[in-house]
Amino acid sequence: MSEHDPLAGTRADLVGDPTPLARAFFAALRRLPLSTWVAVARLPWRAKEEPFTESAEYRLARRRLRQVLDGMPWMVGWVKRQVSDTVDVAAAFLPGVAPKPLTRVALLAAFALVARPYLSATDFTRLYEPFAALIPPDDLIRGL
């Protein structure tokens, strides 16, 4: 995995077509028990006894992810629609659950997957961590 300057290439140069990988993620997410997804969304992801979402490394990984995503607005829109549709269905089955945490954790994982070729392995691991054991990315790739 290499660092990437999203302003250096065209949309096609930037991503190729990560859609099959993202579709595989959403299919796996839909098969995941809702209670598991809710539990993952509520967890404070931790690294070295500090809240993971507040660590400087995590913030830098998110910044680098945003830089990559800036170069693929069409994919960002598609991923957001897929997550929104999936969360809407989940919320219908769990009316007492706030959809925002579900959306946040699913968006971050899906964005990390589609941007994975342009993120360092460490950044990808940090961003995808909530789903790493539940929906292993290597299993998604093997399934394509």
Disulfide bonds with the S-S distance in Angstrom:
none
